[in-house]
Amino acid sequence: MIGKIERVKLRDVWKHEALDLTTWLRDNIDYLSDAISLNISNPEIEQAAGSFKVDIVGEDDSGNPVVIENQLEKSNHEHLGKLITYLVAIGAKTAIWIVSESRAEHIASISWLNQSFSEDFYLLKLEAIKIGDSAPAPLFNLIVGPSEEGKEVGKVKKERSDRQQSIEKFWTQLLVVAKSKSNLHANISPSNHSYIGTRYSKYLIFNYRVKKDEAMVELYIYCKEKEEENIKIFEQLENEKDSIEESFGDSLIWDSKEKHRACSIRKIILEGGYGSAESGWPEIHSSMVDAMIRLEKALKPHISKA
């Protein structure tokens, strides 16, 4: 004969959150350890965290504190705030939040915390079940927890954010120099993209570009509506290559980019990029602005009708 599982209301098992559930969990911490595959030992209730008291504080196998916040109700902002506050106050490496039901925004919050910080955060749903006339049994369901994949995603996001901030700062400082010497980019604002540019005509854009270790200036030739015109304009300019490079004062890279539907004429700035020491940015900016001014001057007689 096979019995049928029945759900039991949590408050029929643990009537009081602090007096019943917290005490039971302290005395039966192995149930929780098994649910998240983390050995928790030496659990103590009502541990002080500044002027607050944590439901339960235990230890992992390395002796690091583990904070546990439990509630017999649906997850709420108050308990999420407590969880984070306790973790910081105690200096814990792991935080565990046990609820009767989890809100979608709190699941997302715990996932974000795992991606954004080195500490581990767990969100579990607690149920009570029985079969026939059996005594109620606890059932912990892991809703979200830490993972190597999540940590890696968080690392990538942070690196991207740091990179974007550096690039925007790089452009902010470059535009100060550029606008003091030329009106070409007078109406351009800094961005966190790898390039900033000003449209010279329907087909022509003068771009500054930057990578981690190098930068460049270019005339970008592209119009989506009439792509065949891109190559036509490029070839017209390429026929004047010697004259343009003589006026520029150096050789240029002529890239038809036929497979990419766009063309460019550019100069690489080898002094460095946004990843260089910030103390070296003024030299890079000076070289970029100087090259842009010379590029515009060299091309202007040939692009007035483009």
ZASELO-172701 format. One record per atom (N, C-alpha, C): x, y, z; residue in three letters. Coordinates in steps of 0.1 Angstrom, whole numbers, plus 5000, padded with zeros to 4 digits. Each point is the difference from the previous one (the first is absolute). Last residue first. Example, Ala and Ser with C-alpha at 12.3 -4.5 7.8 and 13.67 -1.06 7.14 Angstrom:
<sites>
512849785071Ser 500950115000Ser 499250115008Ser 500349434999Ala 499150125000Ala 500950125000Ala 
</sites>
This chain:
<sites>
530856434493Ala 499649875004Ala 498750005008Ala 502850374982Lys 498849974993Lys 499549865003Lys 503950195020Ser 499150115001Ser 498749974993Ser 504349755006Ile 498749955005Ile 499050105000Ile 504750064989His 499649894991His 498649955004His 502550365023Pro 499950044986Pro 499449894991Pro 500749905047Lys 499050104998Lys 499950044985Lys 503349705023Leu 498949944992Leu 499050114995Leu 503950105027Ala 500549934989Ala 498849954991Ala 499150215042Lys 500650104990Lys 500449934987Lys 498349735036Glu 499050084994Glu 500650104989Glu 503049745024Leu 499249924991Leu 498950084994Leu 502750215033Arg 500849984987Arg 499249914990Arg 498250075043Ile 500050134993Ile 500849984987Ile 499849635028Met 498750034994Met 500050134992Met 503949875023Ala 499849914989Ala 498750034993Ala 501050225041Asp 500950054989Asp 499849924987Asp 497749865038Val 499450134995Val 500950054989Val 501649615022Met 498749984993Met 499450124994Met 503950045027Ser 500349934987Ser 498849974992Ser 499450185043Ser 500750104992Ser 500349944986Ser 498349715033His 499050104995His 500650104991His 502949715022Ile 499249924990Ile 499050104994Ile 502550175035Glu 500949984988Glu 499249934989Glu 497850065042Pro 500250124993Pro 500949994987Pro 499349615030Trp 498950044990Trp 500250134993Trp 502749775036Gly 500550014986Gly 499050044990Gly 499149945047Ser 501050114999Ser 500650014986Ser 497049655012Glu 499350124998Glu 501050124998Glu 501349504986Ala 500050075013Ala 499350144997Ala 498549634966Ser 501350065004Ser 499850075014Ser 496449804974Gly 500649925010Gly 501350055005Gly 497550204964Tyr 499450035013Tyr 500549925011Tyr 503450044961Gly 498650014999Gly 499450035014Gly 505150074969Gly 499249935010Gly 498550024998Gly 503850144971Glu 500450045013Glu 499249935011Glu 499649984950Leu 500649895007Leu 500450045015Leu 496350114959Ile 500850085010Ile 500549905009Ile 498149974947Ile 500149945013Ile 500950095009Ile 496850124956Lys 501350015005Lys 500049945014Lys 496649974952Arg 500350035014Arg 501550005003Arg 495449954965Ile 501450054998Ile 500450045014Ile 495849664980Ser 500650105009Ser 501450034996Ser 494749754986Cys 501450024998Cys 500650105010Cys 495549614993Ala 500550145003Ala 501550004997Ala 497349604997Arg 499150104994Arg 500450155004Arg 502149555008His 499350065011His 499250124996His 502849734971Lys 499149915006Lys 499250065011Lys 503350264977Glu 498949964991Glu 499049905006Glu 504050315015Lys 499049935008Lys 498949954992Lys 504150294992Ser 498850004993Ser 498949935007Ser 504650265016Asp 499249885002Asp 498750014993Asp 505150245008Trp 498950014991Trp 499349865000Trp 503650305032Ile 499549874997Ile 498750024992Ile 504550345001Leu 498749975006Leu 499649864997Leu 504850345003Ser 499249904993Ser 498749975008Ser 502350495003Asp 500449865004Asp 499149904992Asp 499550484998Gly 501449995005Gly 500449875005Gly 496050234977Phe 499949955014Phe 501349995007Phe 499850114954Ser 499550115008Ser 499849965014Ser 501449674971Glu 501150115000Glu 499550125008Glu 497049654992Glu 501049965010Glu 501150105001Glu 496750074967Ile 499450015014Ile 501049965010Ile 501249964954Ser 499850145004Ser 499550025014Ser 500449574982Asp 501450065002Asp 499850145005Asp 496049764990Lys 500749955011Lys 501350085003Lys 496150014967Glu 500750125005Glu 500949975012Glu 497149684981Asn 500750054988Asn 500950125003Asn 497149825033Glu 501249924998Glu 500850044988Glu 495850205008Leu 501050055009Leu 501349924999Leu 496349854975Gln 500450144995Gln 501150065009Gln 498249585012Glu 500849994989Glu 500450144994Glu 496949985036Phe 501349965004Phe 501049994989Phe 495550104990Ile 500750115007Ile 501449965004Ile 497349664982Lys 500350104990Lys 500850125006Lys 498449665028Ile 501249964993Ile 500350104989Ile 496150085024Asn 501150005010Asn 501349964992Asn 495750004979Glu 500750135000Glu 501250005009Glu 496949644998Glu 501050004988Glu 500750134999Glu 496549935033Glu 501349945003Glu 501050004989Glu 495650265015Lys 500749984987Lys 501449955003Lys 497050045036Glu 499050014989Glu 500749974987Glu 502550035041Lys 499349884999Lys 499150004988Lys 504750245007Cys 498650045000Cys 499249884997Cys 505550165012Tyr 498949915001Tyr 498750074999Tyr 505650055009Ile 499250034989Ile 498949895000Ile 503850265034Tyr 499249884998Tyr 499050034989Tyr 505050185019Leu 498850044992Leu 499249884997Leu 503450065044Glu 499749954987Glu 498950084993Glu 503949895045Val 499150104994Val 499649954986Val 501849745048Met 500150044986Met 499150114997Met 502849675042Ala 498850094996Ala 500250034985Ala 501749615042Glu 500350094989Glu 498750084996Glu 500349675036Asp 501450034998Asp 500350094989Asp 495549875013Lys 500750005012Lys 501450054999Lys 496850184964Lys 500149875006Lys 500850015012Lys 497250374966Val 501049975010Val 499849855004Val 498750434961Arg 499849875005Arg 501049975010Arg 497550434970Tyr 501149965009Tyr 499649865005Tyr 498250254953Asn 499949925012Asn 501350015008Asn 496950234958Phe 501350015006Phe 499949945014Phe 496949934954Ile 500050025014Ile 501550005005Ile 496550004951Leu 501350015007Leu 499950045014Leu 496449964966Tyr 500849884999Tyr 501250005009Tyr 496950384997Lys 499249885000Lys 500849875001Lys 502750395019Ser 499050004990Ser 499249885000Ser 502850095035Tyr 500550114992Tyr 499150034988Tyr 499649785052Arg 499649984986Arg 500450124992Arg 502349805046Thr 499150114995Thr 499849984985Thr 501549675047Gly 500350064987Gly 499050114996Gly 502349595037Ile 499250124999Ile 500350074987Ile 500849475026Tyr 500350114990Tyr 499050125003Tyr 500049595025Ser 501450004996Ser 500350114990Ser 496150055039His 500349924988His 501550014996His 497450245035Asn 500849895004Asn 500349904989Asn 499550564997Ser 499249885001Ser 500949895006Ser 499850594992Pro 500749875002Pro 499049895002Pro 498950424967Ser 500149975015Ser 500749875002Ser 499750404958Ile 500149865004Ile 500149995016Ile 500150404968Asn 498749965005Asn 499949865005Asn 504150204982Ala 499550095010Ala 498649965006Ala 503649814967His 499249925009His 499450095011His 502450214965Leu 499549884993Leu 499149925009Leu 502750425007Asn 498550005001Asn 499449874995Asn 505150115023Ser 499249984988Ser 498550005003Ser 503450065034Lys 500950014988Lys 499249994987Lys 498249955045Ser 500850125001Ser 500850034988Ser 497349625004Lys 499150114999Lys 500850135001Lys 502149585008Ala 499650014986Ala 499250134997Ala 501449885045Val 501150044991Val 499650034986Val 496849845029Val 500450135005Val 501250054992Val 498449574992Leu 499250104994Leu 500350145005Leu 502249625019Leu 500450024986Leu 499250124994Leu 498849845043Gln 501350085000Gln 500550034986Gln 496149735005Thr 499850135006Thr 501250095000Thr 500349554986Trp 499450094990Trp 499750145006Trp 501749675029Phe 501050024989Phe 499450104990Phe 497249845033Lys 500950105006Lys 501050034989Lys 497149674989Glu 499350125000Glu 500950115006Glu 501749564999Ile 499850064986Ile 499350135001Ile 500449765040Ser 501350054996Ser 499950074986Ser 496249795017Gln 500350125008Gln 501350064995Gln 498849594982Gln 499150104994Gln 500350145008Gln 502249615015Arg 500550044987Arg 499250114994Arg 498549805040Asp 501350085003Asp 500550054986Asp 496349724998Ser 499650135006Ser 501350095002Ser 500649564984Arg 499350084990Arg 499750145006Arg 501749685030Glu 501050044990Glu 499550094990Glu 496949815029Lys 500850105007Lys 501150054991Lys 497349654984Lys 499250125001Lys 500950115006Lys 501949574999Val 499950064986Val 499350145001Val 500049745039Lys 501450054997Lys 500050074987Lys 496049785012Gly 500250125008Gly 501450074997Gly 499149584981Val 499150104994Val 500250145007Val 502149635019Glu 500750044988Glu 499250114992Glu 498149805039Lys 501150095003Lys 500850054988Lys 496549694993Gly 499550135004Gly 501150105004Gly 501149554989Glu 499550074988Glu 499550145004Glu 501249715034Glu 501250044993Glu 499650094988Glu 496649995041Ser 500649904990Ser 501250064993Ser 495950075045Pro 501250044992Pro 500449894990Pro 494950045013Gly 501249995008Gly 501250044991Gly 494049945004Val 501250064993Val 501249995009Val 496049765010Ile 499550084989Ile 501250064992Ile 499349545033Leu 500950114996Leu 499450084988Leu 497449725040Asn 500250004985Asn 500950124997Asn 498549665044Phe 500750124996Phe 500249994985Phe 496749775039Leu 500549984987Leu 500650144995Leu 498349705049Pro 500450124992Pro 500549974986Pro 496149735029Ala 501550004998Ala 500350124992Ala 495849785035Pro 500450094989Pro 501649994999Pro 497449575017Ala 500450135005Ala 500450094989Ala 496549614988Ser 501450015004Ser 500250145006Ser 496149774980Asp 500050055013Asp 501450025006Asp 499450014948Gly 499049945009Gly 500050065014Gly 503850174978Ile 499449904992Ile 499049925010Ile 502450534996Lys 499849885008Lys 499449904990Lys 502950525003Ile 499249904993Ile 499749885010Ile 501850564994Ala 499849895009Ala 499149904994Ala 503750414982Glu 498749945000Glu 499949905011Glu 503350444981Leu 499749905010Leu 498649954999Leu 503950254966Lys 498649995004Lys 499849895009Lys 504550324988Leu 499449875000Leu 498550025004Leu 504950264983Leu 498650025003Leu 499349874999Leu 505550215006Tyr 499049894997Tyr 498650055003Tyr 505450194990Phe 498750035005Phe 499149894995Phe 505650145007Asp 499049914995Asp 498750025006Asp 504650344989Glu 499349925010Glu 498949914993Glu 502750324976Ser 500749875002Ser 499249925011Ser 497550364967Phe 500950005012Phe 500649865001Phe 496950124964Ser 500750135003Ser 501049995011Ser 497049644985Gln 500850044989Gln 500950125003Gln 496949845032Asn 501049894997Asn 500950044989Asn 496450295010Leu 501050005011Leu 501149894998Leu 496350014971Trp 500950114997Trp 501150015011Trp 496649685005Ser 500949964988Ser 501050114998Ser 496850085032Ile 501049915005Ile 500949964989Ile 496450284989Ser 500950075008Ser 501149905005Ser 496449834975Ala 500950084991Ala 501150075009Ala 496649785023Ile 500849904993Ile 501150074991Ile 496850275020His 501049955010His 500949894994His 496450174975Glu 501050115001Glu 501149965010Glu 496249714994Ala 500850004988Ala 501250105001Ala 497949785045Arg 499550104989Arg 501150004989Arg 498949585036Ser 500950114995Ser 499450084989Ser 498549685046Glu 499750034986Glu 500950114996Glu 500549835042Ser 498949904997Ser 499750024985Ser 505050085020Val 498750065000Val 499049904997Val 505650115013Ile 499049894999Ile 498650075001Ile 505550124989Trp 498750065003Trp 499049894998Trp 505750085008Ile 498949904996Ile 498750065005Ile 505650134990Ala 498850045005Ala 498949914995Ala 505850035006Thr 498849944995Thr 498850055007Thr 504450155010Lys 500249964986Lys 498849944994Lys 500750375043Ala 499749874996Ala 500349984985Ala 500250385035Gly 501149964992Gly 499949864995Gly 497150285029Ile 500749895005Ile 501249964992Ile 497150364986Ala 500450025014Ala 500849895006Ala 498249964956Val 501150105001Val 500550025014Val 496449714993Leu 501149944993Leu 501250105001Leu 495850145016Tyr 500649905009Tyr 501349954994Tyr 497350284974Thr 500650085011Thr 500849905009Thr 497549824964Ile 501250074996Ile 500750075011Ile 495949795010Leu 501049904995Leu 501350064996Leu 496350275011Lys 500649955011Lys 501149904996Lys 497450184966Gly 500950105006Gly 500749955012Gly 496749734981Leu 501250004991Leu 501050115006Leu 495949965022His 500949895003His 501249994991His 496750344993Glu 500650015013Glu 501049895003Glu 497450004960His 501250094999His 500650015014His 497349554989Asn 499750145000Asn 501350085001Asn 497449464992Ser 501250095001Ser 499650154999Ser 496549655021Lys 500650034987Lys 501250105001Lys 499149725044Glu 499150074991Glu 500750024986Glu 501849835042Leu 498949914997Leu 499150064989Leu 505650065009Gln 498650065002Gln 499049904996Gln 505850085010Asn 498949924997Asn 498750075003Asn 505850044993Glu 498850085003Glu 498849924996Glu 505649945010Ile 498749934996Ile 498950095005Ile 505850004991Val 498850065006Val 498849944994Val 505449865009Val 498949984991Val 498750065007Val 505950035005Pro 498650015005Pro 499049984989Pro 504949765001Asn 499450134996Asn 498550015005Asn 503249625002Gly 499950085012Gly 499450144997Gly 500749614970Ser 501250095002Ser 499950095012Ser 496449714986Asp 501249915003Asp 501350085002Asp 495650275010Asp 500249914990Asp 501349925003Asp 496350235035Glu 501350014994Glu 500149904989Glu 495850315025Gly 500749875001Gly 501450024994Gly 495350295020Val 501450014994Val 500749875002Val 494650215000Ile 500949905003Ile 501450034994Ile 496650345005Asp 499249885004Asp 501049895004Asp 501750495007Val 499849914989Val 499249885005Val 500250535018Lys 500249865004Lys 499749914988Lys 501750565009Phe 499049904996Phe 500349865005Phe 502750415004Ser 498850025009Ser 498949904996Ser 504649844986Gly 499850145003Gly 498950025010Gly 499949574990Ala 500750064988Ala 499850155001Ala 499349515033Ala 500050154998Ala 500850034987Ala 497149545009Gln 501450065001Gln 499950154997Gln 496449625004Glu 500050145005Glu 501450055003Glu 500249494995Ile 498950094996Ile 500250135007Ile 503449594980Glu 499650075012Glu 498950104996Glu 503049544979Pro 499050104999Pro 499650065013Pro 503849674982Asn 499950095011Asn 499050114999Asn 501149774954Ser 500249955013Ser 499950125011Ser 499049824944Ile 499950115010Ile 500149955014Ile 501149854945Asn 500049965014Asn 500050125009Asn 497949934950Leu 501050085007Leu 499949965015Leu 497049894961Ser 501349934999Ser 501150095006Ser 495150075000Ile 500950084992Ile 501449954998Ile 496549765024Ala 499250064989Ala 500950094991Ala 501649785041Asp 499849914989Asp 499450064988Asp 500650265039Ser 501349964994Ser 499849914988Ser 496250105027Leu 500450114991Leu 501349974993Leu 498549695031Tyr 499050014989Tyr 500450104990Tyr 502549965040Asp 500449904990Asp 499050004988Asp 499550255042Ile 500650074989Ile 500449914989Ile 497249995043Asn 499949914989Asn 500750064988Asn 499650235042Asp 500249865005Asp 500049904988Asp 499350464991Arg 501349995007Arg 500249865004Arg 495950094982Leu 501050004990Leu 501449995006Leu 496250045028Trp 500049874994Trp 501250004990Trp 499250415020Thr 500549905010Thr 500249864994Thr 497950354975Thr 501550025001Thr 500649905010Thr 495349984993Leu 500749964988Leu 501550025002Leu 497250115038Asp 499949864995Asp 500949974988Asp 499950445022Leu 500049905011Leu 500049864995Leu 499850374969Ala 501250005008Ala 500149895010Ala 496150034972Glu 501250004992Glu 501249995008Glu 495349785013His 500750135002His 501350004993His 497149624997Lys 499050115002Lys 500750145001Lys 501049524975Trp 500850105008Trp 499150125002Trp 497849644981Val 501249935004Val 500850095010Val 496250164978Asp 499549895008Asp 501149915005Asp 500950374972Arg 499650055014Arg 499349895008Arg 501249934954Leu 501250015008Leu 499750045015Leu 496749704969Lys 500350145002Lys 501150025009Lys 499749574969Val 499550055013Val 500350155001Val 499349614958Arg 500750115005Arg 499350045013Arg 500449494978Glu 499150125003Glu 500950115005Glu 500549504971Ile 500650115007Ile 499050115002Ile 499049464996Lys 499950134992Lys 500650115009Lys 501049434998Gly 499350115006Gly 500150134991Gly 500049454989Ile 500850124999Ile 499250125005Ile 500349425004Met 499250125000Met 500950125000Met 
</sites>
